[in-house]
Amino acid sequence: MIIIKSPREIEAMRRAGAIVGRFFEEAKSLIRPGATTYSLEEFAEEYVVRNGVKGAFKGYLGYPANLCTSINEEVVHGIPSRKRFLREGDIVSIDFGVVLEGYYGDAAMTYAVGVVPESSLKLMRATEAALENGIAAARPGNRLGDISVAVQETAESAGFSVVRDFVGHGIGKSMHEEPQVPNFGVRGTGPKLAPGMVLAVEPMVNEGGYGVEVMPDGWTVVTKDRSRSAHFEHVIAVMEEGSMILSLP
């Protein structure tokens, strides 16, 4: 069942999302060669305490951290580590969420570490464009598949592939609600979009094939061909006039 949010609930989610958005503004200065992914995790822990919120990920199904930090061929769910250093030319995807007043906020961004190959910049630009086009398709009267097709066509027209095994989702008082929001699909299919739906749209786009696998830690997802991957995510509310991004500062 898709849960329709009231204007009051959407405003509560906007407040949670604003805290998530500010996190990315503050954390991006920490992303540099030589930093460990655990230093980002330490900042996230301090940020959660400072803002009086609960980290959305830590403890969720046993996940051990506030952040997911996924480098290069890691698609999602990379666990921060004191032993994992960012290196010149890497790209790193950071996923972060909070709970405020019982409502979830969530977002993801991919960053260049120093100077990166042009191919990686192209991947990041295409993934962010896929997110923007997916959000633009999230308006009343459209179908869920219209979001999916907008993401897929944007990524594939740039020469990349979209991950099939992991998808976006509804969000609200739970981090994962109905419906699932795939990054591939068929135009005009799926549930009709209506005001009050709140969705996490999150393209995961690979340089190579779309196949992925889970590493022995049980969390980290990598591309099967070890090509690089990028991940961008925003939480949006479907409104009468279109869509509103809730995960901005």
KEGU-102255 format. One record per residue (C-alpha): residue number from 0; residue in one letter; chain; x, y, z. Coordinates in steps of 0.02 Angstrom, whole numbers, plus 50000, padded with zeros to 5 digits. Layout:
% residues N
<node><i>NUM</i><aa>A</aa><ch>A</ch><east>X</east><north>Y</north><up>Z</up></node>
...
***
This chain:
% residues 249
<node><i>0</i><aa>M</aa><ch>A</ch><east>50000</east><north>50000</north><up>50000</up></node>
<node><i>1</i><aa>I</aa><ch>A</ch><east>50066</east><north>50173</north><up>49953</up></node>
<node><i>2</i><aa>I</aa><ch>A</ch><east>50049</east><north>50292</north><up>50101</up></node>
<node><i>3</i><aa>I</aa><ch>A</ch><east>49990</east><north>50466</north><up>50052</up></node>
<node><i>4</i><aa>K</aa><ch>A</ch><east>50068</east><north>50601</north><up>50162</up></node>
<node><i>5</i><aa>S</aa><ch>A</ch><east>49974</east><north>50752</north><up>50227</up></node>
<node><i>6</i><aa>P</aa><ch>A</ch><east>50044</east><north>50928</north><up>50205</up></node>
<node><i>7</i><aa>R</aa><ch>A</ch><east>50096</east><north>50922</north><up>50388</up></node>
<node><i>8</i><aa>E</aa><ch>A</ch><east>50191</east><north>50760</north><up>50361</up></node>
<node><i>9</i><aa>I</aa><ch>A</ch><east>50276</east><north>50827</north><up>50204</up></node>
<node><i>10</i><aa>E</aa><ch>A</ch><east>50332</east><north>50980</north><up>50302</up></node>
<node><i>11</i><aa>A</aa><ch>A</ch><east>50403</east><north>50865</north><up>50438</up></node>
<node><i>12</i><aa>M</aa><ch>A</ch><east>50497</east><north>50768</north><up>50304</up></node>
<node><i>13</i><aa>R</aa><ch>A</ch><east>50560</east><north>50931</north><up>50230</up></node>
<node><i>14</i><aa>R</aa><ch>A</ch><east>50636</east><north>50975</north><up>50399</up></node>
<node><i>15</i><aa>A</aa><ch>A</ch><east>50721</east><north>50805</north><up>50409</up></node>
<node><i>16</i><aa>G</aa><ch>A</ch><east>50779</east><north>50822</north><up>50229</up></node>
<node><i>17</i><aa>A</aa><ch>A</ch><east>50851</east><north>50995</north><up>50260</up></node>
<node><i>18</i><aa>I</aa><ch>A</ch><east>50964</east><north>50921</north><up>50394</up></node>
<node><i>19</i><aa>V</aa><ch>A</ch><east>51022</east><north>50789</north><up>50270</up></node>
<node><i>20</i><aa>G</aa><ch>A</ch><east>51053</east><north>50922</north><up>50139</up></node>
<node><i>21</i><aa>R</aa><ch>A</ch><east>51158</east><north>51027</north><up>50258</up></node>
<node><i>22</i><aa>F</aa><ch>A</ch><east>51262</east><north>50874</north><up>50300</up></node>
<node><i>23</i><aa>F</aa><ch>A</ch><east>51320</east><north>50861</north><up>50120</up></node>
<node><i>24</i><aa>E</aa><ch>A</ch><east>51362</east><north>51046</north><up>50114</up></node>
<node><i>25</i><aa>E</aa><ch>A</ch><east>51471</east><north>51029</north><up>50268</up></node>
<node><i>26</i><aa>A</aa><ch>A</ch><east>51549</east><north>50859</north><up>50230</up></node>
<node><i>27</i><aa>K</aa><ch>A</ch><east>51610</east><north>50894</north><up>50053</up></node>
<node><i>28</i><aa>S</aa><ch>A</ch><east>51761</east><north>50991</north><up>50117</up></node>
<node><i>29</i><aa>L</aa><ch>A</ch><east>51821</east><north>50831</north><up>50204</up></node>
<node><i>30</i><aa>I</aa><ch>A</ch><east>51829</east><north>50733</north><up>50041</up></node>
<node><i>31</i><aa>R</aa><ch>A</ch><east>52011</east><north>50742</north><up>49988</up></node>
<node><i>32</i><aa>P</aa><ch>A</ch><east>52157</east><north>50625</north><up>49951</up></node>
<node><i>33</i><aa>G</aa><ch>A</ch><east>52224</east><north>50544</north><up>50109</up></node>
<node><i>34</i><aa>A</aa><ch>A</ch><east>52063</east><north>50553</north><up>50208</up></node>
<node><i>35</i><aa>T</aa><ch>A</ch><east>51989</east><north>50391</north><up>50271</up></node>
<node><i>36</i><aa>T</aa><ch>A</ch><east>51808</east><north>50346</north><up>50248</up></node>
<node><i>37</i><aa>Y</aa><ch>A</ch><east>51802</east><north>50328</north><up>50437</up></node>
<node><i>38</i><aa>S</aa><ch>A</ch><east>51844</east><north>50513</north><up>50458</up></node>
<node><i>39</i><aa>L</aa><ch>A</ch><east>51682</east><north>50547</north><up>50362</up></node>
<node><i>40</i><aa>E</aa><ch>A</ch><east>51590</east><north>50429</north><up>50477</up></node>
<node><i>41</i><aa>E</aa><ch>A</ch><east>51659</east><north>50518</north><up>50631</up></node>
<node><i>42</i><aa>F</aa><ch>A</ch><east>51597</east><north>50683</north><up>50560</up></node>
<node><i>43</i><aa>A</aa><ch>A</ch><east>51426</east><north>50606</north><up>50527</up></node>
<node><i>44</i><aa>E</aa><ch>A</ch><east>51416</east><north>50544</north><up>50707</up></node>
<node><i>45</i><aa>E</aa><ch>A</ch><east>51459</east><north>50718</north><up>50772</up></node>
<node><i>46</i><aa>Y</aa><ch>A</ch><east>51334</east><north>50796</north><up>50651</up></node>
<node><i>47</i><aa>V</aa><ch>A</ch><east>51192</east><north>50684</north><up>50708</up></node>
<node><i>48</i><aa>V</aa><ch>A</ch><east>51223</east><north>50727</north><up>50891</up></node>
<node><i>49</i><aa>R</aa><ch>A</ch><east>51242</east><north>50913</north><up>50853</up></node>
<node><i>50</i><aa>N</aa><ch>A</ch><east>51075</east><north>50919</north><up>50762</up></node>
<node><i>51</i><aa>G</aa><ch>A</ch><east>50979</east><north>50816</north><up>50890</up></node>
<node><i>52</i><aa>V</aa><ch>A</ch><east>50926</east><north>50683</north><up>50765</up></node>
<node><i>53</i><aa>K</aa><ch>A</ch><east>50945</east><north>50495</north><up>50748</up></node>
<node><i>54</i><aa>G</aa><ch>A</ch><east>51052</east><north>50420</north><up>50611</up></node>
<node><i>55</i><aa>A</aa><ch>A</ch><east>50939</east><north>50325</north><up>50493</up></node>
<node><i>56</i><aa>F</aa><ch>A</ch><east>51063</east><north>50190</north><up>50444</up></node>
<node><i>57</i><aa>K</aa><ch>A</ch><east>51159</east><north>50142</north><up>50602</up></node>
<node><i>58</i><aa>G</aa><ch>A</ch><east>51081</east><north>49983</north><up>50670</up></node>
<node><i>59</i><aa>Y</aa><ch>A</ch><east>50960</east><north>49965</north><up>50525</up></node>
<node><i>60</i><aa>L</aa><ch>A</ch><east>50956</east><north>49778</north><up>50490</up></node>
<node><i>61</i><aa>G</aa><ch>A</ch><east>51122</east><north>49772</north><up>50583</up></node>
<node><i>62</i><aa>Y</aa><ch>A</ch><east>51213</east><north>49901</north><up>50476</up></node>
<node><i>63</i><aa>P</aa><ch>A</ch><east>51360</east><north>49966</north><up>50580</up></node>
<node><i>64</i><aa>A</aa><ch>A</ch><east>51378</east><north>50149</north><up>50527</up></node>
<node><i>65</i><aa>N</aa><ch>A</ch><east>51290</east><north>50315</north><up>50497</up></node>
<node><i>66</i><aa>L</aa><ch>A</ch><east>51356</east><north>50327</north><up>50319</up></node>
<node><i>67</i><aa>C</aa><ch>A</ch><east>51376</east><north>50219</north><up>50166</up></node>
<node><i>68</i><aa>T</aa><ch>A</ch><east>51540</east><north>50265</north><up>50081</up></node>
<node><i>69</i><aa>S</aa><ch>A</ch><east>51562</east><north>50176</north><up>49914</up></node>
<node><i>70</i><aa>I</aa><ch>A</ch><east>51721</east><north>50202</north><up>49813</up></node>
<node><i>71</i><aa>N</aa><ch>A</ch><east>51745</east><north>50176</north><up>49625</up></node>
<node><i>72</i><aa>E</aa><ch>A</ch><east>51673</east><north>50004</north><up>49582</up></node>
<node><i>73</i><aa>E</aa><ch>A</ch><east>51572</east><north>50000</north><up>49744</up></node>
<node><i>74</i><aa>V</aa><ch>A</ch><east>51392</east><north>50040</north><up>49701</up></node>
<node><i>75</i><aa>V</aa><ch>A</ch><east>51309</east><north>50059</north><up>49871</up></node>
<node><i>76</i><aa>H</aa><ch>A</ch><east>51323</east><north>50009</north><up>50055</up></node>
<node><i>77</i><aa>G</aa><ch>A</ch><east>51511</east><north>50027</north><up>50072</up></node>
<node><i>78</i><aa>I</aa><ch>A</ch><east>51555</east><north>50023</north><up>50258</up></node>
<node><i>79</i><aa>P</aa><ch>A</ch><east>51668</east><north>50164</north><up>50323</up></node>
<node><i>80</i><aa>S</aa><ch>A</ch><east>51838</east><north>50101</north><up>50380</up></node>
<node><i>81</i><aa>R</aa><ch>A</ch><east>51994</east><north>50170</north><up>50462</up></node>
<node><i>82</i><aa>K</aa><ch>A</ch><east>52092</east><north>50068</north><up>50334</up></node>
<node><i>83</i><aa>R</aa><ch>A</ch><east>52005</east><north>50137</north><up>50179</up></node>
<node><i>84</i><aa>F</aa><ch>A</ch><east>52092</east><north>50292</north><up>50112</up></node>
<node><i>85</i><aa>L</aa><ch>A</ch><east>52028</east><north>50407</north><up>49976</up></node>
<node><i>86</i><aa>R</aa><ch>A</ch><east>52155</east><north>50423</north><up>49836</up></node>
<node><i>87</i><aa>E</aa><ch>A</ch><east>52180</east><north>50552</north><up>49700</up></node>
<node><i>88</i><aa>G</aa><ch>A</ch><east>52068</east><north>50505</north><up>49553</up></node>
<node><i>89</i><aa>D</aa><ch>A</ch><east>51940</east><north>50407</north><up>49655</up></node>
<node><i>90</i><aa>I</aa><ch>A</ch><east>51755</east><north>50441</north><up>49653</up></node>
<node><i>91</i><aa>V</aa><ch>A</ch><east>51659</east><north>50412</north><up>49814</up></node>
<node><i>92</i><aa>S</aa><ch>A</ch><east>51471</east><north>50397</north><up>49838</up></node>
<node><i>93</i><aa>I</aa><ch>A</ch><east>51404</east><north>50449</north><up>50008</up></node>
<node><i>94</i><aa>D</aa><ch>A</ch><east>51231</east><north>50399</north><up>50068</up></node>
<node><i>95</i><aa>F</aa><ch>A</ch><east>51163</east><north>50478</north><up>50228</up></node>
<node><i>96</i><aa>G</aa><ch>A</ch><east>50997</east><north>50485</north><up>50316</up></node>
<node><i>97</i><aa>V</aa><ch>A</ch><east>50918</east><north>50545</north><up>50478</up></node>
<node><i>98</i><aa>V</aa><ch>A</ch><east>50759</east><north>50524</north><up>50578</up></node>
<node><i>99</i><aa>L</aa><ch>A</ch><east>50677</east><north>50682</north><up>50646</up></node>
<node><i>100</i><aa>E</aa><ch>A</ch><east>50511</east><north>50681</north><up>50739</up></node>
<node><i>101</i><aa>G</aa><ch>A</ch><east>50481</east><north>50504</north><up>50675</up></node>
<node><i>102</i><aa>Y</aa><ch>A</ch><east>50507</east><north>50545</north><up>50491</up></node>
<node><i>103</i><aa>Y</aa><ch>A</ch><east>50652</east><north>50494</north><up>50379</up></node>
<node><i>104</i><aa>G</aa><ch>A</ch><east>50764</east><north>50601</north><up>50270</up></node>
<node><i>105</i><aa>D</aa><ch>A</ch><east>50885</east><north>50523</north><up>50146</up></node>
<node><i>106</i><aa>A</aa><ch>A</ch><east>51002</east><north>50575</north><up>50006</up></node>
<node><i>107</i><aa>A</aa><ch>A</ch><east>51159</east><north>50521</north><up>49914</up></node>
<node><i>108</i><aa>M</aa><ch>A</ch><east>51294</east><north>50613</north><up>49816</up></node>
<node><i>109</i><aa>T</aa><ch>A</ch><east>51448</east><north>50558</north><up>49720</up></node>
<node><i>110</i><aa>Y</aa><ch>A</ch><east>51607</east><north>50662</north><up>49732</up></node>
<node><i>111</i><aa>A</aa><ch>A</ch><east>51771</east><north>50672</north><up>49639</up></node>
<node><i>112</i><aa>V</aa><ch>A</ch><east>51927</east><north>50651</north><up>49747</up></node>
<node><i>113</i><aa>G</aa><ch>A</ch><east>52051</east><north>50773</north><up>49675</up></node>
<node><i>114</i><aa>V</aa><ch>A</ch><east>52072</east><north>50762</north><up>49487</up></node>
<node><i>115</i><aa>V</aa><ch>A</ch><east>51977</east><north>50615</north><up>49413</up></node>
<node><i>116</i><aa>P</aa><ch>A</ch><east>51970</east><north>50541</north><up>49237</up></node>
<node><i>117</i><aa>E</aa><ch>A</ch><east>51853</east><north>50627</north><up>49114</up></node>
<node><i>118</i><aa>S</aa><ch>A</ch><east>51758</east><north>50462</north><up>49098</up></node>
<node><i>119</i><aa>S</aa><ch>A</ch><east>51716</east><north>50470</north><up>49284</up></node>
<node><i>120</i><aa>L</aa><ch>A</ch><east>51659</east><north>50650</north><up>49269</up></node>
<node><i>121</i><aa>K</aa><ch>A</ch><east>51547</east><north>50600</north><up>49125</up></node>
<node><i>122</i><aa>L</aa><ch>A</ch><east>51476</east><north>50458</north><up>49230</up></node>
<node><i>123</i><aa>M</aa><ch>A</ch><east>51440</east><north>50574</north><up>49375</up></node>
<node><i>124</i><aa>R</aa><ch>A</ch><east>51359</east><north>50706</north><up>49264</up></node>
<node><i>125</i><aa>A</aa><ch>A</ch><east>51249</east><north>50576</north><up>49179</up></node>
<node><i>126</i><aa>T</aa><ch>A</ch><east>51193</east><north>50502</north><up>49345</up></node>
<node><i>127</i><aa>E</aa><ch>A</ch><east>51149</east><north>50673</north><up>49415</up></node>
<node><i>128</i><aa>A</aa><ch>A</ch><east>51056</east><north>50715</north><up>49254</up></node>
<node><i>129</i><aa>A</aa><ch>A</ch><east>50962</east><north>50550</north><up>49268</up></node>
<node><i>130</i><aa>L</aa><ch>A</ch><east>50907</east><north>50600</north><up>49443</up></node>
<node><i>131</i><aa>E</aa><ch>A</ch><east>50851</east><north>50772</north><up>49383</up></node>
<node><i>132</i><aa>N</aa><ch>A</ch><east>50752</east><north>50698</north><up>49239</up></node>
<node><i>133</i><aa>G</aa><ch>A</ch><east>50674</east><north>50567</north><up>49350</up></node>
<node><i>134</i><aa>I</aa><ch>A</ch><east>50617</east><north>50702</north><up>49471</up></node>
<node><i>135</i><aa>A</aa><ch>A</ch><east>50547</east><north>50805</north><up>49327</up></node>
<node><i>136</i><aa>A</aa><ch>A</ch><east>50438</east><north>50656</north><up>49278</up></node>
<node><i>137</i><aa>A</aa><ch>A</ch><east>50365</east><north>50642</north><up>49453</up></node>
<node><i>138</i><aa>R</aa><ch>A</ch><east>50206</east><north>50741</north><up>49429</up></node>
<node><i>139</i><aa>P</aa><ch>A</ch><east>50022</east><north>50701</north><up>49456</up></node>
<node><i>140</i><aa>G</aa><ch>A</ch><east>49943</east><north>50598</north><up>49318</up></node>
<node><i>141</i><aa>N</aa><ch>A</ch><east>50107</east><north>50518</north><up>49265</up></node>
<node><i>142</i><aa>R</aa><ch>A</ch><east>50145</east><north>50338</north><up>49308</up></node>
<node><i>143</i><aa>L</aa><ch>A</ch><east>50287</east><north>50271</north><up>49414</up></node>
<node><i>144</i><aa>G</aa><ch>A</ch><east>50362</east><north>50195</north><up>49256</up></node>
<node><i>145</i><aa>D</aa><ch>A</ch><east>50382</east><north>50369</north><up>49184</up></node>
<node><i>146</i><aa>I</aa><ch>A</ch><east>50509</east><north>50409</north><up>49322</up></node>
<node><i>147</i><aa>S</aa><ch>A</ch><east>50599</east><north>50245</north><up>49288</up></node>
<node><i>148</i><aa>V</aa><ch>A</ch><east>50607</east><north>50274</north><up>49100</up></node>
<node><i>149</i><aa>A</aa><ch>A</ch><east>50671</east><north>50452</north><up>49122</up></node>
<node><i>150</i><aa>V</aa><ch>A</ch><east>50815</east><north>50387</north><up>49229</up></node>
<node><i>151</i><aa>Q</aa><ch>A</ch><east>50854</east><north>50241</north><up>49114</up></node>
<node><i>152</i><aa>E</aa><ch>A</ch><east>50850</east><north>50339</north><up>48952</up></node>
<node><i>153</i><aa>T</aa><ch>A</ch><east>50961</east><north>50476</north><up>49021</up></node>
<node><i>154</i><aa>A</aa><ch>A</ch><east>51093</east><north>50353</north><up>49083</up></node>
<node><i>155</i><aa>E</aa><ch>A</ch><east>51090</east><north>50239</north><up>48932</up></node>
<node><i>156</i><aa>S</aa><ch>A</ch><east>51094</east><north>50381</north><up>48806</up></node>
<node><i>157</i><aa>A</aa><ch>A</ch><east>51259</east><north>50433</north><up>48886</up></node>
<node><i>158</i><aa>G</aa><ch>A</ch><east>51329</east><north>50257</north><up>48861</up></node>
<node><i>159</i><aa>F</aa><ch>A</ch><east>51304</east><north>50190</north><up>49036</up></node>
<node><i>160</i><aa>S</aa><ch>A</ch><east>51193</east><north>50059</north><up>49120</up></node>
<node><i>161</i><aa>V</aa><ch>A</ch><east>51074</east><north>50067</north><up>49268</up></node>
<node><i>162</i><aa>V</aa><ch>A</ch><east>51079</east><north>49944</north><up>49412</up></node>
<node><i>163</i><aa>R</aa><ch>A</ch><east>50929</east><north>49826</north><up>49417</up></node>
<node><i>164</i><aa>D</aa><ch>A</ch><east>50956</east><north>49739</north><up>49583</up></node>
<node><i>165</i><aa>F</aa><ch>A</ch><east>50937</east><north>49893</north><up>49693</up></node>
<node><i>166</i><aa>V</aa><ch>A</ch><east>50802</east><north>50026</north><up>49673</up></node>
<node><i>167</i><aa>G</aa><ch>A</ch><east>50727</east><north>50182</north><up>49747</up></node>
<node><i>168</i><aa>H</aa><ch>A</ch><east>50579</east><north>50173</north><up>49865</up></node>
<node><i>169</i><aa>G</aa><ch>A</ch><east>50439</east><north>50258</north><up>49956</up></node>
<node><i>170</i><aa>I</aa><ch>A</ch><east>50489</east><north>50339</north><up>50120</up></node>
<node><i>171</i><aa>G</aa><ch>A</ch><east>50404</east><north>50416</north><up>50271</up></node>
<node><i>172</i><aa>K</aa><ch>A</ch><east>50391</east><north>50348</north><up>50448</up></node>
<node><i>173</i><aa>S</aa><ch>A</ch><east>50489</east><north>50199</north><up>50382</up></node>
<node><i>174</i><aa>M</aa><ch>A</ch><east>50647</east><north>50211</north><up>50279</up></node>
<node><i>175</i><aa>H</aa><ch>A</ch><east>50579</east><north>50091</north><up>50149</up></node>
<node><i>176</i><aa>E</aa><ch>A</ch><east>50396</east><north>50099</north><up>50103</up></node>
<node><i>177</i><aa>E</aa><ch>A</ch><east>50296</east><north>50054</north><up>49948</up></node>
<node><i>178</i><aa>P</aa><ch>A</ch><east>50317</east><north>50080</north><up>49804</up></node>
<node><i>179</i><aa>Q</aa><ch>A</ch><east>50484</east><north>50023</north><up>49740</up></node>
<node><i>180</i><aa>V</aa><ch>A</ch><east>50555</east><north>50150</north><up>49616</up></node>
<node><i>181</i><aa>P</aa><ch>A</ch><east>50661</east><north>50056</north><up>49486</up></node>
<node><i>182</i><aa>N</aa><ch>A</ch><east>50786</east><north>50150</north><up>49378</up></node>
<node><i>183</i><aa>F</aa><ch>A</ch><east>50724</east><north>50055</north><up>49225</up></node>
<node><i>184</i><aa>G</aa><ch>A</ch><east>50551</east><north>50019</north><up>49160</up></node>
<node><i>185</i><aa>V</aa><ch>A</ch><east>50413</east><north>50049</north><up>49035</up></node>
<node><i>186</i><aa>R</aa><ch>A</ch><east>50330</east><north>50218</north><up>49007</up></node>
<node><i>187</i><aa>G</aa><ch>A</ch><east>50148</east><north>50230</north><up>49061</up></node>
<node><i>188</i><aa>T</aa><ch>A</ch><east>50154</east><north>50080</north><up>49178</up></node>
<node><i>189</i><aa>G</aa><ch>A</ch><east>50145</east><north>50063</north><up>49367</up></node>
<node><i>190</i><aa>P</aa><ch>A</ch><east>50044</east><north>50158</north><up>49496</up></node>
<node><i>191</i><aa>K</aa><ch>A</ch><east>49977</east><north>50329</north><up>49447</up></node>
<node><i>192</i><aa>L</aa><ch>A</ch><east>50070</east><north>50468</north><up>49537</up></node>
<node><i>193</i><aa>A</aa><ch>A</ch><east>49963</east><north>50573</north><up>49653</up></node>
<node><i>194</i><aa>P</aa><ch>A</ch><east>49992</east><north>50721</north><up>49769</up></node>
<node><i>195</i><aa>G</aa><ch>A</ch><east>50056</east><north>50664</north><up>49938</up></node>
<node><i>196</i><aa>M</aa><ch>A</ch><east>50166</east><north>50523</north><up>49875</up></node>
<node><i>197</i><aa>V</aa><ch>A</ch><east>50343</east><north>50538</north><up>49943</up></node>
<node><i>198</i><aa>L</aa><ch>A</ch><east>50480</east><north>50444</north><up>49849</up></node>
<node><i>199</i><aa>A</aa><ch>A</ch><east>50667</east><north>50419</north><up>49861</up></node>
<node><i>200</i><aa>V</aa><ch>A</ch><east>50729</east><north>50427</north><up>49680</up></node>
<node><i>201</i><aa>E</aa><ch>A</ch><east>50906</east><north>50360</north><up>49671</up></node>
<node><i>202</i><aa>P</aa><ch>A</ch><east>50992</east><north>50317</north><up>49508</up></node>
<node><i>203</i><aa>M</aa><ch>A</ch><east>51138</east><north>50196</north><up>49525</up></node>
<node><i>204</i><aa>V</aa><ch>A</ch><east>51231</east><north>50202</north><up>49360</up></node>
<node><i>205</i><aa>N</aa><ch>A</ch><east>51379</east><north>50096</north><up>49304</up></node>
<node><i>206</i><aa>E</aa><ch>A</ch><east>51514</east><north>50133</north><up>49175</up></node>
<node><i>207</i><aa>G</aa><ch>A</ch><east>51504</east><north>49954</north><up>49115</up></node>
<node><i>208</i><aa>G</aa><ch>A</ch><east>51369</east><north>49822</north><up>49131</up></node>
<node><i>209</i><aa>Y</aa><ch>A</ch><east>51225</east><north>49831</north><up>49254</up></node>
<node><i>210</i><aa>G</aa><ch>A</ch><east>51271</east><north>49670</north><up>49347</up></node>
<node><i>211</i><aa>V</aa><ch>A</ch><east>51318</east><north>49684</north><up>49531</up></node>
<node><i>212</i><aa>E</aa><ch>A</ch><east>51368</east><north>49570</north><up>49673</up></node>
<node><i>213</i><aa>V</aa><ch>A</ch><east>51377</east><north>49581</north><up>49862</up></node>
<node><i>214</i><aa>M</aa><ch>A</ch><east>51548</east><north>49566</north><up>49944</up></node>
<node><i>215</i><aa>P</aa><ch>A</ch><east>51586</east><north>49444</north><up>50088</up></node>
<node><i>216</i><aa>D</aa><ch>A</ch><east>51551</east><north>49580</north><up>50218</up></node>
<node><i>217</i><aa>G</aa><ch>A</ch><east>51368</east><north>49556</north><up>50173</up></node>
<node><i>218</i><aa>W</aa><ch>A</ch><east>51341</east><north>49740</north><up>50134</up></node>
<node><i>219</i><aa>T</aa><ch>A</ch><east>51457</east><north>49814</north><up>50004</up></node>
<node><i>220</i><aa>V</aa><ch>A</ch><east>51385</east><north>49801</north><up>49828</up></node>
<node><i>221</i><aa>V</aa><ch>A</ch><east>51509</east><north>49809</north><up>49684</up></node>
<node><i>222</i><aa>T</aa><ch>A</ch><east>51494</east><north>49802</north><up>49495</up></node>
<node><i>223</i><aa>K</aa><ch>A</ch><east>51525</east><north>49628</north><up>49427</up></node>
<node><i>224</i><aa>D</aa><ch>A</ch><east>51644</east><north>49693</north><up>49294</up></node>
<node><i>225</i><aa>R</aa><ch>A</ch><east>51727</east><north>49811</north><up>49422</up></node>
<node><i>226</i><aa>S</aa><ch>A</ch><east>51685</east><north>49964</north><up>49318</up></node>
<node><i>227</i><aa>R</aa><ch>A</ch><east>51651</east><north>50124</north><up>49413</up></node>
<node><i>228</i><aa>S</aa><ch>A</ch><east>51480</east><north>50170</north><up>49479</up></node>
<node><i>229</i><aa>A</aa><ch>A</ch><east>51395</east><north>50331</north><up>49533</up></node>
<node><i>230</i><aa>H</aa><ch>A</ch><east>51244</east><north>50359</north><up>49647</up></node>
<node><i>231</i><aa>F</aa><ch>A</ch><east>51136</east><north>50513</north><up>49672</up></node>
<node><i>232</i><aa>E</aa><ch>A</ch><east>50976</east><north>50520</north><up>49774</up></node>
<node><i>233</i><aa>H</aa><ch>A</ch><east>50844</east><north>50644</north><up>49830</up></node>
<node><i>234</i><aa>V</aa><ch>A</ch><east>50682</east><north>50622</north><up>49925</up></node>
<node><i>235</i><aa>I</aa><ch>A</ch><east>50539</east><north>50707</north><up>49833</up></node>
<node><i>236</i><aa>A</aa><ch>A</ch><east>50355</east><north>50741</north><up>49866</up></node>
<node><i>237</i><aa>V</aa><ch>A</ch><east>50230</east><north>50735</north><up>49725</up></node>
<node><i>238</i><aa>M</aa><ch>A</ch><east>50131</east><north>50898</north><up>49734</up></node>
<node><i>239</i><aa>E</aa><ch>A</ch><east>49983</east><north>50968</north><up>49638</up></node>
<node><i>240</i><aa>E</aa><ch>A</ch><east>50099</east><north>51074</north><up>49531</up></node>
<node><i>241</i><aa>G</aa><ch>A</ch><east>50237</east><north>50943</north><up>49506</up></node>
<node><i>242</i><aa>S</aa><ch>A</ch><east>50369</east><north>50879</north><up>49625</up></node>
<node><i>243</i><aa>M</aa><ch>A</ch><east>50464</east><north>50958</north><up>49770</up></node>
<node><i>244</i><aa>I</aa><ch>A</ch><east>50636</east><north>50902</north><up>49828</up></node>
<node><i>245</i><aa>L</aa><ch>A</ch><east>50634</east><north>50876</north><up>50016</up></node>
<node><i>246</i><aa>S</aa><ch>A</ch><east>50819</east><north>50835</north><up>50042</up></node>
<node><i>247</i><aa>L</aa><ch>A</ch><east>50891</east><north>51008</north><up>50007</up></node>
<node><i>248</i><aa>P</aa><ch>A</ch><east>50970</east><north>51119</north><up>50141</up></node>
***
